[in-house]
């Protein structure tokens, strides 16, 4: 991990936290799907997958989008989560009667769901439509464990590793709240 990259990441986060009327900074990343399969710790019962896609808006909130195998884990899901967070932010700005930011920082990993023409085209469309004046995309390198999402996912993994989770109705969000990971969970 390059120290300059990490410093730039934290500088963008701090800028968005200090001046939310100027900048919005988010990062998005999915949790390792192997760690979220259910049922868990029950033996040789066949498992089905679920996916947790986290979106952190620095200085504002952490949202986890939870989906199952019927939803593809591709650029459409990543774009949906990103646009949902932008919409949440713009609605919050209207409620608070504050100016919406003109700069958007998007931190993402190099996964195929992020690193593609469709995602970049949507970001360009946000500028063309006047939602933001400037969009800056930062692709994180391998081993990007400094991202806030990865740290939160680590807590979820450690706390659920030995828990009996046998159905989707055993809500991850209750575990997330119990262990004080401040997150809002959206089921897709």
C-alpha positions as CSV (number, residue, x, y, z in Angstrom):
1,X,0.0,0.0,0.0
2,X,1.4,3.4,-1.0
3,X,1.5,5.8,1.9
4,X,0.6,8.8,-0.5
5,X,-2.5,7.0,-1.7
6,X,-3.7,6.4,1.9
7,X,-3.0,10.1,2.9
8,X,-4.9,11.3,-0.2
9,X,-7.8,9.0,0.7
10,X,-8.0,10.4,4.3
11,X,-7.6,14.0,3.0
12,X,-10.7,13.5,0.7
13,X,-12.7,12.0,3.6
14,X,-11.7,14.9,5.9
15,X,-12.6,17.5,3.2
16,X,-16.1,16.0,2.9
17,X,-16.6,15.8,6.7
18,X,-15.4,19.4,7.3
19,X,-17.3,21.0,4.4
20,X,-20.3,18.9,3.4
21,X,-21.6,21.8,1.2
22,X,-18.5,21.5,-0.9
23,X,-17.7,17.8,-1.2
24,X,-19.2,14.4,-0.8
25,X,-17.0,11.4,-0.4
26,X,-18.1,7.8,-0.5
27,X,-16.5,4.4,-0.8
28,X,-18.2,1.2,-1.8
29,X,-17.1,-2.4,-1.4
30,X,-18.7,-5.8,-1.1
31,X,-18.1,-8.2,1.7
32,X,-16.6,-11.6,0.9
33,X,-19.6,-13.7,-0.1
34,X,-18.2,-16.9,1.5
35,X,-18.4,-15.3,4.9
36,X,-22.1,-14.5,4.5
37,X,-23.6,-17.7,3.2
38,X,-26.5,-19.3,5.1
39,X,-27.3,-21.5,6.9
40,X,-24.0,-21.3,8.9
41,X,-22.5,-23.7,11.4
42,X,-25.2,-26.4,11.0
43,X,-23.3,-29.1,9.2
44,X,-23.6,-30.4,5.7
45,X,-26.8,-28.5,4.8
46,X,-26.6,-26.8,1.3
47,X,-26.0,-23.1,1.6
48,X,-27.3,-20.2,-0.4
49,X,-25.5,-17.0,-0.8
50,X,-26.2,-13.5,0.3
51,X,-24.2,-10.4,-0.5
52,X,-23.5,-7.4,1.6
53,X,-22.5,-4.2,-0.3
54,X,-21.4,-1.4,2.0
55,X,-21.5,2.3,1.1
56,X,-19.9,4.7,3.5
57,X,-20.5,8.4,3.1
58,X,-17.8,10.0,5.1
59,X,-19.0,12.0,8.0
60,X,-22.6,11.0,7.3
61,X,-23.6,7.4,7.4
62,X,-22.8,3.7,6.6
63,X,-25.4,1.8,4.6
64,X,-25.3,-2.0,4.0
65,X,-27.3,-3.2,1.0
66,X,-28.2,-6.9,1.5
67,X,-29.1,-9.1,-1.5
68,X,-29.3,-12.8,-2.3
69,X,-28.2,-15.0,-5.2
70,X,-31.1,-13.8,-7.3
71,X,-29.5,-10.4,-7.6
72,X,-26.3,-10.4,-9.8
73,X,-23.2,-8.9,-8.1
74,X,-22.2,-6.7,-11.1
75,X,-22.0,-3.1,-12.1
76,X,-25.8,-2.7,-11.9
77,X,-25.8,-3.5,-8.2
78,X,-22.7,-1.2,-7.5
79,X,-24.3,1.6,-9.5
80,X,-27.7,1.2,-7.7
81,X,-26.0,1.4,-4.3
82,X,-23.9,4.5,-5.3
83,X,-26.9,6.3,-6.8
84,X,-29.1,5.4,-3.8
85,X,-26.5,7.0,-1.5
86,X,-26.3,10.1,-3.7
87,X,-30.1,10.4,-3.6
88,X,-30.2,9.9,0.2
89,X,-27.6,12.7,0.5
90,X,-29.5,15.1,-1.8
91,X,-32.7,14.5,0.0
92,X,-31.0,15.1,3.4
93,X,-29.6,18.4,2.0
94,X,-33.1,19.5,1.0
95,X,-34.4,18.6,4.5
96,X,-31.6,20.5,6.2
97,X,-31.9,23.4,3.8
98,X,-28.3,23.3,2.9
99,X,-26.4,23.6,-0.4
100,X,-25.6,20.3,-2.0
101,X,-22.0,19.5,-2.8
102,X,-20.4,20.3,-6.1
103,X,-17.5,17.8,-5.8
104,X,-18.0,14.0,-5.6
105,X,-15.2,11.7,-4.5
106,X,-15.8,8.0,-5.3
107,X,-13.3,5.5,-3.7
108,X,-13.7,2.0,-5.0
109,X,-11.7,-1.2,-5.4
110,X,-10.6,-2.7,-8.7
111,X,-13.4,-5.3,-8.8
112,X,-15.1,-5.8,-12.2
113,X,-18.4,-4.4,-10.7
114,X,-16.7,-1.0,-10.2
115,X,-13.9,-0.9,-12.8
116,X,-15.9,-0.8,-16.0
117,X,-17.3,1.6,-18.7
118,X,-20.8,1.6,-17.3
119,X,-19.8,2.9,-13.9
120,X,-17.6,5.6,-15.4
121,X,-20.4,6.6,-17.9
122,X,-22.9,7.0,-15.0
123,X,-20.4,9.2,-13.1
124,X,-19.9,11.3,-16.3
125,X,-23.7,11.6,-16.6
126,X,-23.9,13.0,-13.0
127,X,-21.6,15.8,-14.2
128,X,-23.5,16.3,-17.5
129,X,-26.8,16.5,-15.7
130,X,-25.4,19.1,-13.2
131,X,-25.7,16.9,-10.1
132,X,-22.0,17.5,-9.5
133,X,-19.6,19.9,-11.1
134,X,-16.6,17.6,-10.4
135,X,-16.3,13.9,-10.0
136,X,-13.0,12.3,-8.9
137,X,-12.7,8.6,-9.0
138,X,-10.0,6.8,-7.0
139,X,-9.4,3.2,-7.5
140,X,-7.8,1.5,-4.6
141,X,-5.0,-1.0,-5.0
142,X,-4.9,-4.6,-3.8
143,X,-4.7,-5.0,-0.1
144,X,-6.8,-1.9,0.5
145,X,-7.7,-3.0,4.0
146,X,-7.5,0.6,5.2
147,X,-10.9,1.2,3.7
148,X,-13.6,1.7,6.3
149,X,-15.9,-0.9,4.8
150,X,-13.3,-3.6,5.2
151,X,-12.7,-2.7,8.8
152,X,-16.5,-2.9,9.5
153,X,-16.8,-6.2,7.6
154,X,-14.0,-7.6,9.8
155,X,-16.0,-6.9,12.9
156,X,-19.1,-8.5,11.3
157,X,-17.1,-11.6,10.4
158,X,-15.5,-11.9,13.8
159,X,-18.8,-11.6,15.6
160,X,-20.8,-13.9,13.4
161,X,-18.1,-16.6,12.8
162,X,-19.4,-19.0,15.4
163,X,-23.0,-17.8,15.5
164,X,-25.8,-20.1,14.4
165,X,-27.4,-18.3,11.4
166,X,-29.8,-20.8,9.8
167,X,-32.3,-18.6,7.9
168,X,-32.4,-15.2,6.3
169,X,-34.8,-14.2,9.1
170,X,-31.9,-14.2,11.5
171,X,-31.1,-10.6,10.7
172,X,-27.6,-9.6,10.2
173,X,-28.7,-6.1,11.2
174,X,-29.5,-7.2,14.7
175,X,-25.9,-8.5,15.0
176,X,-24.6,-5.4,13.4
177,X,-26.5,-3.1,15.8
178,X,-25.7,-5.3,18.8
179,X,-21.9,-5.0,18.1
180,X,-22.2,-1.3,17.7
181,X,-21.5,-1.0,14.0
182,X,-23.6,2.0,13.1
183,X,-25.2,1.0,9.9
184,X,-28.5,1.1,8.2
185,X,-29.4,-2.1,6.3
186,X,-31.4,-2.1,3.1
187,X,-32.8,-5.4,1.7
188,X,-32.8,-5.4,-2.1
